[in-house]
Every structure is written in structure tokens, then in C-alpha cells.
């Protein structure tokens, strides 16, 4: 970390919810020609922890990281396709990556550790455009103190969430604005089949208080007790449990919908060598060691134990039927149907 200054979160001009994290040498003037601009949908605390590893490995590389939700990052990359501003994409949904690849926004690049990455977790086309790093999965976060007050049991799966006693107690993310919401809805469709999944969501809708525009908000609402049950990501629920909030993390007995957090090189005229250095590090054994201390499933297996709070067998917790290409291809139609059926309960933007 010698010669580096790691700044705190700073508000950028992309949107109110966007932030940037910068690393810059103390001793030399910044060289914009070599500075890496990275778009990321990872959480702020993840980026801070993971970047410690990159700074140790490549202290000479100056980095600016622009953060936002998966959908916003993907839309921005498409809007900038003819004049790309980013060099690297880090931790973006593979479903979004597939669309970006089809639109020509990604540049082919195979990082050094590509062959170690499990086949379920990477682009298998001859021209590799993206590689997964970790797996976000659907979880249910429950405020057990609030349910105790209501004399209600803790739900253990999707089947429980449609019981009438939970009416008005549940929030989940809107899949049109949240990657967490879409991986959950897509997982239900691929697990149950389209007709049964919509029948299930019809029943679930009766119990939903509102659909949030943030994937982490249902967990926060559960933690505060405002709505004691939230459908969210395992990572966010586990982090809230670790801070001592009165929540229990439940991984549905039927299985969890999932996606990949993936990395890619942005397709632009001037490809910086530093971008390839970063992508090599982002799938390195050292990076995987850090990821695996934070999340349950990484694209390259490590010897680290599963972090506390996750399923004891996290790989088998994932729904086996998920086809990320199919989920990406069907996204527009699924969102159109979902909005027509359930959008009336979405919170105001």
C-alpha cells in the first residue's frame, strides 16, 4: 500500500445514488492516460476490502471506481457505447454482460486464471468477453423479534411466504429496477415453469406491502422492523446479521435464484494495459481468497470456510435450472408481464 492514498466515498455526477472511490499516488501527478476508470455494481464495503488486495499487488496503478446498481451501470455502458468512458466492468450481473456482449460493448479478453473458473461461471464462447467472480443468491431476511410480537413462525421457504398470516409484512425488490429482484423472479420462472411461477407470484403479491427500487432496501426495512420480512440477497442479509440487527437469514428450502457478478473489458479504441492487469488480478487466487471471506460461492473454489450466516452447502442451495442466457434474452418480456401484473405496489421513485 506504499505511496497510495485511499479516499472515502465521494458523490459523482452520474446520479444521486452513484458514488466513486479513487486510489491515487501521493507522490506523482495523476496521469489520465494510465488511470483506470472502473464501473462496478459491488457494494461500497466490498470494494474497499477487495481493493486493498489490488493495491498490494499493483500499487502503481491509479484507479477510479464509479458505483451504481446493475441496471444503471448497464444502461450507462450502452449509452456510452460509441464514446466509452470506462475501461473495466467489475462485479456486474452476467445477465447484463450477455446483453452488453450482444450489443458490442465488450472487448474480448481471457484473464490468466480463466481455465480455473468453473464452467457455470464464465463465458464459454470462443471469443471470451466476460468472466464470473462470485454468485449473488436470493435470501429471505426476517426480523425475528417483530414476528415474535405477532406470534408468527419464521418462514423457511417460498411456500411459506404466500400464507395469509404474512399479508402486508413482506417487501421485495422490483425486478425492473433491481438486479436482485430480477434474479429472484427469473429463478422462480426457471424453477417452477412460467405458468406456475406467475400463479405463485399472484399469491405472493397479495402478501407484499411494496416492491422497492433497491435490492438491499427489503433487508434494511426488515432490520428496522418496518416490514419484518424482506426478499433480498444473501450478502446483504448476512451483513445486517453481523452488525447485530435482530434478523435471521433464511435461504429458501426450494433453492435460491442466482446470477453471477462478472468482470469484463470495455470495447474502446484505446485499451490500457492496466485494464488487463486489473482483470487478471480480479480472477486471481488472491482475489478469490478475499471474495470467499465475504460471499458463499466464488467462481474459483478456495479452501476458506463458508462465511457465517450462509447455507452450509451454498453451491447446492442454488437453483440448478438457471440458464443465464435464457434469463437475459427473456428479460424485456418478463419485466413487461411483471409490471402489468404487480407494478401497482411499486414504491414511488
FITI-411730 format. One record per residue (C-alpha): residue number from 0; chain; x, y, z. Coordinates in steps of 0.25 Angstrom, whole numbers. Example, Ala and Ser with C-alpha at 12.3 -4.5 7.8 and 13.67 -1.06 7.14 Angstrom:
REM residues 2
<num 0; chaine A; xx 49; yy -18; zz 31>
<num 1; chaine A; xx 55; yy -4; zz 29>
***
This chain:
REM residues 349
<num 0; chaine A; xx 0; yy 0; zz 0>
<num 1; chaine A; xx 12; yy 9; zz 0>
<num 2; chaine A; xx 10; yy 22; zz -7>
<num 3; chaine A; xx -5; yy 21; zz -8>
<num 4; chaine A; xx -16; yy 29; zz -2>
<num 5; chaine A; xx -30; yy 22; zz -1>
<num 6; chaine A; xx -41; yy 32; zz -1>
<num 7; chaine A; xx -54; yy 31; zz 5>
<num 8; chaine A; xx -67; yy 30; zz -3>
<num 9; chaine A; xx -69; yy 43; zz -12>
<num 10; chaine A; xx -82; yy 47; zz -19>
<num 11; chaine A; xx -81; yy 47; zz -34>
<num 12; chaine A; xx -89; yy 53; zz -45>
<num 13; chaine A; xx -95; yy 41; zz -51>
<num 14; chaine A; xx -107; yy 41; zz -41>
<num 15; chaine A; xx -111; yy 44; zz -27>
<num 16; chaine A; xx -109; yy 29; zz -23>
<num 17; chaine A; xx -95; yy 28; zz -30>
<num 18; chaine A; xx -82; yy 28; zz -23>
<num 19; chaine A; xx -67; yy 28; zz -27>
<num 20; chaine A; xx -56; yy 22; zz -20>
<num 21; chaine A; xx -42; yy 27; zz -24>
<num 22; chaine A; xx -28; yy 22; zz -22>
<num 23; chaine A; xx -17; yy 31; zz -26>
<num 24; chaine A; xx -2; yy 32; zz -23>
<num 25; chaine A; xx 3; yy 42; zz -13>
<num 26; chaine A; xx 16; yy 45; zz -20>
<num 27; chaine A; xx 13; yy 48; zz -34>
<num 28; chaine A; xx 3; yy 56; zz -42>
<num 29; chaine A; xx -8; yy 47; zz -48>
<num 30; chaine A; xx -7; yy 42; zz -62>
<num 31; chaine A; xx -21; yy 41; zz -68>
<num 32; chaine A; xx -15; yy 33; zz -80>
<num 33; chaine A; xx -12; yy 22; zz -70>
<num 34; chaine A; xx -23; yy 24; zz -59>
<num 35; chaine A; xx -33; yy 13; zz -59>
<num 36; chaine A; xx -48; yy 16; zz -59>
<num 37; chaine A; xx -56; yy 4; zz -54>
<num 38; chaine A; xx -71; yy 3; zz -54>
<num 39; chaine A; xx -76; yy -6; zz -42>
<num 40; chaine A; xx -89; yy -11; zz -36>
<num 41; chaine A; xx -82; yy -17; zz -24>
<num 42; chaine A; xx -85; yy -11; zz -10>
<num 43; chaine A; xx -76; yy 0; zz -5>
<num 44; chaine A; xx -71; yy -8; zz 7>
<num 45; chaine A; xx -67; yy -20; zz -3>
<num 46; chaine A; xx -60; yy -10; zz -12>
<num 47; chaine A; xx -52; yy -5; zz 0>
<num 48; chaine A; xx -48; yy -18; zz 5>
<num 49; chaine A; xx -45; yy -24; zz -9>
<num 50; chaine A; xx -37; yy -12; zz -14>
<num 51; chaine A; xx -27; yy -14; zz -2>
<num 52; chaine A; xx -23; yy -27; zz -9>
<num 53; chaine A; xx -21; yy -20; zz -23>
<num 54; chaine A; xx -13; yy -8; zz -17>
<num 55; chaine A; xx -4; yy -18; zz -10>
<num 56; chaine A; xx -2; yy -25; zz -24>
<num 57; chaine A; xx -1; yy -13; zz -33>
<num 58; chaine A; xx 2; yy -1; zz -25>
<num 59; chaine A; xx 6; yy 7; zz -37>
<num 60; chaine A; xx -8; yy 7; zz -44>
<num 61; chaine A; xx -17; yy 19; zz -41>
<num 62; chaine A; xx -32; yy 15; zz -41>
<num 63; chaine A; xx -45; yy 22; zz -40>
<num 64; chaine A; xx -57; yy 13; zz -38>
<num 65; chaine A; xx -71; yy 18; zz -41>
<num 66; chaine A; xx -82; yy 10; zz -34>
<num 67; chaine A; xx -97; yy 9; zz -36>
<num 68; chaine A; xx -108; yy -2; zz -38>
<num 69; chaine A; xx -106; yy -13; zz -49>
<num 70; chaine A; xx -117; yy -7; zz -57>
<num 71; chaine A; xx -112; yy 7; zz -57>
<num 72; chaine A; xx -98; yy 3; zz -60>
<num 73; chaine A; xx -102; yy -6; zz -72>
<num 74; chaine A; xx -111; yy 5; zz -77>
<num 75; chaine A; xx -99; yy 15; zz -76>
<num 76; chaine A; xx -90; yy 6; zz -83>
<num 77; chaine A; xx -100; yy 4; zz -95>
<num 78; chaine A; xx -102; yy 19; zz -95>
<num 79; chaine A; xx -87; yy 22; zz -96>
<num 80; chaine A; xx -84; yy 10; zz -106>
<num 81; chaine A; xx -80; yy 20; zz -117>
<num 82; chaine A; xx -71; yy 28; zz -107>
<num 83; chaine A; xx -67; yy 19; zz -95>
<num 84; chaine A; xx -63; yy 25; zz -82>
<num 85; chaine A; xx -60; yy 13; zz -74>
<num 86; chaine A; xx -48; yy 3; zz -76>
<num 87; chaine A; xx -53; yy -8; zz -68>
<num 88; chaine A; xx -66; yy -14; zz -63>
<num 89; chaine A; xx -65; yy -21; zz -49>
<num 90; chaine A; xx -76; yy -29; zz -42>
<num 91; chaine A; xx -87; yy -26; zz -52>
<num 92; chaine A; xx -99; yy -36; zz -54>
<num 93; chaine A; xx -95; yy -47; zz -64>
<num 94; chaine A; xx -109; yy -45; zz -70>
<num 95; chaine A; xx -106; yy -31; zz -73>
<num 96; chaine A; xx -92; yy -35; zz -78>
<num 97; chaine A; xx -99; yy -44; zz -88>
<num 98; chaine A; xx -107; yy -33; zz -93>
<num 99; chaine A; xx -95; yy -24; zz -94>
<num 100; chaine A; xx -87; yy -34; zz -101>
<num 101; chaine A; xx -98; yy -35; zz -112>
<num 102; chaine A; xx -98; yy -20; zz -113>
<num 103; chaine A; xx -83; yy -20; zz -116>
<num 104; chaine A; xx -80; yy -12; zz -103>
<num 105; chaine A; xx -70; yy -22; zz -98>
<num 106; chaine A; xx -56; yy -26; zz -103>
<num 107; chaine A; xx -51; yy -40; zz -104>
<num 108; chaine A; xx -41; yy -43; zz -93>
<num 109; chaine A; xx -37; yy -56; zz -85>
<num 110; chaine A; xx -31; yy -53; zz -72>
<num 111; chaine A; xx -19; yy -62; zz -67>
<num 112; chaine A; xx -28; yy -71; zz -57>
<num 113; chaine A; xx -39; yy -73; zz -67>
<num 114; chaine A; xx -37; yy -88; zz -68>
<num 115; chaine A; xx -38; yy -89; zz -53>
<num 116; chaine A; xx -52; yy -83; zz -53>
<num 117; chaine A; xx -64; yy -93; zz -53>
<num 118; chaine A; xx -71; yy -95; zz -66>
<num 119; chaine A; xx -84; yy -90; zz -60>
<num 120; chaine A; xx -78; yy -77; zz -56>
<num 121; chaine A; xx -72; yy -71; zz -69>
<num 122; chaine A; xx -74; yy -68; zz -84>
<num 123; chaine A; xx -71; yy -81; zz -92>
<num 124; chaine A; xx -71; yy -75; zz -105>
<num 125; chaine A; xx -59; yy -76; zz -114>
<num 126; chaine A; xx -57; yy -61; zz -112>
<num 127; chaine A; xx -58; yy -59; zz -97>
<num 128; chaine A; xx -64; yy -46; zz -93>
<num 129; chaine A; xx -67; yy -47; zz -78>
<num 130; chaine A; xx -63; yy -56; zz -66>
<num 131; chaine A; xx -71; yy -58; zz -53>
<num 132; chaine A; xx -65; yy -55; zz -40>
<num 133; chaine A; xx -76; yy -58; zz -29>
<num 134; chaine A; xx -90; yy -62; zz -28>
<num 135; chaine A; xx -101; yy -54; zz -22>
<num 136; chaine A; xx -113; yy -62; zz -18>
<num 137; chaine A; xx -127; yy -60; zz -13>
<num 138; chaine A; xx -130; yy -60; zz 2>
<num 139; chaine A; xx -141; yy -56; zz 12>
<num 140; chaine A; xx -137; yy -47; zz 23>
<num 141; chaine A; xx -146; yy -48; zz 35>
<num 142; chaine A; xx -147; yy -39; zz 48>
<num 143; chaine A; xx -150; yy -50; zz 58>
<num 144; chaine A; xx -153; yy -40; zz 69>
<num 145; chaine A; xx -165; yy -34; zz 61>
<num 146; chaine A; xx -170; yy -48; zz 57>
<num 147; chaine A; xx -170; yy -52; zz 72>
<num 148; chaine A; xx -178; yy -40; zz 75>
<num 149; chaine A; xx -188; yy -44; zz 65>
<num 150; chaine A; xx -187; yy -59; zz 69>
<num 151; chaine A; xx -183; yy -63; zz 55>
<num 152; chaine A; xx -173; yy -74; zz 52>
<num 153; chaine A; xx -161; yy -71; zz 43>
<num 154; chaine A; xx -163; yy -75; zz 28>
<num 155; chaine A; xx -154; yy -85; zz 23>
<num 156; chaine A; xx -157; yy -84; zz 8>
<num 157; chaine A; xx -165; yy -78; zz -3>
<num 158; chaine A; xx -177; yy -87; zz 0>
<num 159; chaine A; xx -178; yy -81; zz 14>
<num 160; chaine A; xx -177; yy -66; zz 8>
<num 161; chaine A; xx -191; yy -68; zz 2>
<num 162; chaine A; xx -198; yy -72; zz 15>
<num 163; chaine A; xx -209; yy -62; zz 19>
<num 164; chaine A; xx -203; yy -59; zz 32>
<num 165; chaine A; xx -192; yy -51; zz 25>
<num 166; chaine A; xx -201; yy -42; zz 18>
<num 167; chaine A; xx -195; yy -28; zz 17>
<num 168; chaine A; xx -182; yy -32; zz 24>
<num 169; chaine A; xx -173; yy -34; zz 12>
<num 170; chaine A; xx -165; yy -26; zz 3>
<num 171; chaine A; xx -157; yy -30; zz -9>
<num 172; chaine A; xx -149; yy -22; zz -20>
<num 173; chaine A; xx -156; yy -18; zz -33>
<num 174; chaine A; xx -149; yy -26; zz -44>
<num 175; chaine A; xx -149; yy -15; zz -54>
<num 176; chaine A; xx -140; yy -6; zz -45>
<num 177; chaine A; xx -133; yy -16; zz -37>
<num 178; chaine A; xx -124; yy -28; zz -41>
<num 179; chaine A; xx -127; yy -35; zz -28>
<num 180; chaine A; xx -142; yy -34; zz -32>
<num 181; chaine A; xx -139; yy -40; zz -46>
<num 182; chaine A; xx -131; yy -51; zz -42>
<num 183; chaine A; xx -141; yy -55; zz -32>
<num 184; chaine A; xx -153; yy -54; zz -42>
<num 185; chaine A; xx -145; yy -61; zz -53>
<num 186; chaine A; xx -141; yy -72; zz -43>
<num 187; chaine A; xx -155; yy -75; zz -39>
<num 188; chaine A; xx -159; yy -76; zz -54>
<num 189; chaine A; xx -147; yy -85; zz -57>
<num 190; chaine A; xx -150; yy -94; zz -45>
<num 191; chaine A; xx -165; yy -95; zz -46>
<num 192; chaine A; xx -168; yy -92; zz -60>
<num 193; chaine A; xx -174; yy -79; zz -65>
<num 194; chaine A; xx -189; yy -82; zz -63>
<num 195; chaine A; xx -187; yy -88; zz -48>
<num 196; chaine A; xx -177; yy -77; zz -45>
<num 197; chaine A; xx -187; yy -66; zz -49>
<num 198; chaine A; xx -198; yy -73; zz -41>
<num 199; chaine A; xx -188; yy -73; zz -29>
<num 200; chaine A; xx -185; yy -58; zz -31>
<num 201; chaine A; xx -200; yy -55; zz -32>
<num 202; chaine A; xx -201; yy -61; zz -18>
<num 203; chaine A; xx -189; yy -55; zz -13>
<num 204; chaine A; xx -194; yy -41; zz -18>
<num 205; chaine A; xx -205; yy -42; zz -8>
<num 206; chaine A; xx -195; yy -42; zz 3>
<num 207; chaine A; xx -186; yy -31; zz -2>
<num 208; chaine A; xx -186; yy -18; zz 5>
<num 209; chaine A; xx -178; yy -11; zz -6>
<num 210; chaine A; xx -167; yy -14; zz -17>
<num 211; chaine A; xx -155; yy -6; zz -14>
<num 212; chaine A; xx -145; yy 0; zz -25>
<num 213; chaine A; xx -133; yy -4; zz -17>
<num 214; chaine A; xx -129; yy -19; zz -15>
<num 215; chaine A; xx -124; yy -16; zz -1>
<num 216; chaine A; xx -136; yy -8; zz 4>
<num 217; chaine A; xx -144; yy -20; zz 8>
<num 218; chaine A; xx -133; yy -25; zz 17>
<num 219; chaine A; xx -132; yy -11; zz 23>
<num 220; chaine A; xx -147; yy -10; zz 25>
<num 221; chaine A; xx -147; yy -24; zz 32>
<num 222; chaine A; xx -135; yy -19; zz 41>
<num 223; chaine A; xx -143; yy -7; zz 45>
<num 224; chaine A; xx -155; yy -15; zz 47>
<num 225; chaine A; xx -164; yy -6; zz 38>
<num 226; chaine A; xx -167; yy -19; zz 29>
<num 227; chaine A; xx -161; yy -31; zz 37>
<num 228; chaine A; xx -159; yy -40; zz 24>
<num 229; chaine A; xx -151; yy -36; zz 12>
<num 230; chaine A; xx -147; yy -43; zz 0>
<num 231; chaine A; xx -132; yy -39; zz -3>
<num 232; chaine A; xx -118; yy -44; zz -6>
<num 233; chaine A; xx -111; yy -53; zz 4>
<num 234; chaine A; xx -99; yy -44; zz 5>
<num 235; chaine A; xx -107; yy -32; zz 10>
<num 236; chaine A; xx -115; yy -40; zz 19>
<num 237; chaine A; xx -103; yy -47; zz 25>
<num 238; chaine A; xx -96; yy -33; zz 27>
<num 239; chaine A; xx -108; yy -28; zz 35>
<num 240; chaine A; xx -108; yy -40; zz 44>
<num 241; chaine A; xx -93; yy -38; zz 46>
<num 242; chaine A; xx -96; yy -24; zz 51>
<num 243; chaine A; xx -105; yy -29; zz 62>
<num 244; chaine A; xx -118; yy -26; zz 56>
<num 245; chaine A; xx -130; yy -35; zz 61>
<num 246; chaine A; xx -130; yy -42; zz 48>
<num 247; chaine A; xx -129; yy -57; zz 43>
<num 248; chaine A; xx -125; yy -60; zz 29>
<num 249; chaine A; xx -133; yy -71; zz 22>
<num 250; chaine A; xx -129; yy -78; zz 9>
<num 251; chaine A; xx -142; yy -84; zz 3>
<num 252; chaine A; xx -143; yy -99; zz 5>
<num 253; chaine A; xx -147; yy -99; zz -10>
<num 254; chaine A; xx -134; yy -93; zz -15>
<num 255; chaine A; xx -129; yy -79; zz -18>
<num 256; chaine A; xx -129; yy -71; zz -31>
<num 257; chaine A; xx -116; yy -66; zz -34>
<num 258; chaine A; xx -107; yy -59; zz -44>
<num 259; chaine A; xx -92; yy -56; zz -46>
<num 260; chaine A; xx -84; yy -44; zz -42>
<num 261; chaine A; xx -75; yy -43; zz -54>
<num 262; chaine A; xx -64; yy -35; zz -60>
<num 263; chaine A; xx -61; yy -30; zz -74>
<num 264; chaine A; xx -52; yy -21; zz -83>
<num 265; chaine A; xx -60; yy -9; zz -89>
<num 266; chaine A; xx -59; yy -9; zz -104>
<num 267; chaine A; xx -52; yy 4; zz -107>
<num 268; chaine A; xx -41; yy 9; zz -117>
<num 269; chaine A; xx -30; yy 11; zz -106>
<num 270; chaine A; xx -29; yy -2; zz -98>
<num 271; chaine A; xx -20; yy 1; zz -86>
<num 272; chaine A; xx -10; yy -10; zz -81>
<num 273; chaine A; xx -14; yy -6; zz -67>
<num 274; chaine A; xx -28; yy -11; zz -70>
<num 275; chaine A; xx -23; yy -25; zz -73>
<num 276; chaine A; xx -15; yy -24; zz -61>
<num 277; chaine A; xx -27; yy -22; zz -53>
<num 278; chaine A; xx -35; yy -33; zz -59>
<num 279; chaine A; xx -24; yy -43; zz -57>
<num 280; chaine A; xx -24; yy -39; zz -42>
<num 281; chaine A; xx -39; yy -39; zz -41>
<num 282; chaine A; xx -39; yy -54; zz -45>
<num 283; chaine A; xx -26; yy -57; zz -38>
<num 284; chaine A; xx -25; yy -67; zz -26>
<num 285; chaine A; xx -22; yy -55; zz -17>
<num 286; chaine A; xx -35; yy -48; zz -21>
<num 287; chaine A; xx -43; yy -61; zz -19>
<num 288; chaine A; xx -38; yy -62; zz -5>
<num 289; chaine A; xx -43; yy -48; zz -2>
<num 290; chaine A; xx -57; yy -51; zz -9>
<num 291; chaine A; xx -59; yy -64; zz -2>
<num 292; chaine A; xx -57; yy -57; zz 12>
<num 293; chaine A; xx -69; yy -49; zz 8>
<num 294; chaine A; xx -78; yy -58; zz 0>
<num 295; chaine A; xx -82; yy -72; zz 0>
<num 296; chaine A; xx -79; yy -76; zz -15>
<num 297; chaine A; xx -68; yy -72; zz -23>
<num 298; chaine A; xx -65; yy -75; zz -38>
<num 299; chaine A; xx -52; yy -82; zz -33>
<num 300; chaine A; xx -53; yy -91; zz -21>
<num 301; chaine A; xx -44; yy -87; zz -9>
<num 302; chaine A; xx -40; yy -94; zz 4>
<num 303; chaine A; xx -47; yy -84; zz 12>
<num 304; chaine A; xx -59; yy -88; zz 21>
<num 305; chaine A; xx -73; yy -83; zz 17>
<num 306; chaine A; xx -75; yy -69; zz 24>
<num 307; chaine A; xx -84; yy -70; zz 36>
<num 308; chaine A; xx -99; yy -68; zz 33>
<num 309; chaine A; xx -99; yy -74; zz 19>
<num 310; chaine A; xx -105; yy -88; zz 15>
<num 311; chaine A; xx -96; yy -99; zz 20>
<num 312; chaine A; xx -96; yy -105; zz 6>
<num 313; chaine A; xx -97; yy -92; zz -2>
<num 314; chaine A; xx -94; yy -98; zz -16>
<num 315; chaine A; xx -105; yy -108; zz -15>
<num 316; chaine A; xx -114; yy -96; zz -10>
<num 317; chaine A; xx -114; yy -90; zz -24>
<num 318; chaine A; xx -125; yy -94; zz -33>
<num 319; chaine A; xx -119; yy -103; zz -43>
<num 320; chaine A; xx -128; yy -100; zz -55>
<num 321; chaine A; xx -124; yy -85; zz -56>
<num 322; chaine A; xx -120; yy -82; zz -71>
<num 323; chaine A; xx -113; yy -68; zz -70>
<num 324; chaine A; xx -114; yy -67; zz -86>
<num 325; chaine A; xx -129; yy -70; zz -86>
<num 326; chaine A; xx -131; yy -61; zz -74>
<num 327; chaine A; xx -124; yy -49; zz -81>
<num 328; chaine A; xx -132; yy -52; zz -94>
<num 329; chaine A; xx -145; yy -52; zz -88>
<num 330; chaine A; xx -143; yy -40; zz -79>
<num 331; chaine A; xx -151; yy -30; zz -86>
<num 332; chaine A; xx -163; yy -39; zz -88>
<num 333; chaine A; xx -163; yy -44; zz -73>
<num 334; chaine A; xx -162; yy -29; zz -68>
<num 335; chaine A; xx -173; yy -25; zz -77>
<num 336; chaine A; xx -182; yy -36; zz -71>
<num 337; chaine A; xx -178; yy -34; zz -57>
<num 338; chaine A; xx -181; yy -19; zz -58>
<num 339; chaine A; xx -195; yy -21; zz -63>
<num 340; chaine A; xx -198; yy -31; zz -52>
<num 341; chaine A; xx -191; yy -25; zz -40>
<num 342; chaine A; xx -186; yy -11; zz -43>
<num 343; chaine A; xx -197; yy -5; zz -35>
<num 344; chaine A; xx -190; yy -8; zz -22>
<num 345; chaine A; xx -176; yy -2; zz -26>
<num 346; chaine A; xx -171; yy 9; zz -17>
<num 347; chaine A; xx -170; yy 23; zz -23>
<num 348; chaine A; xx -157; yy 27; zz -29>
***
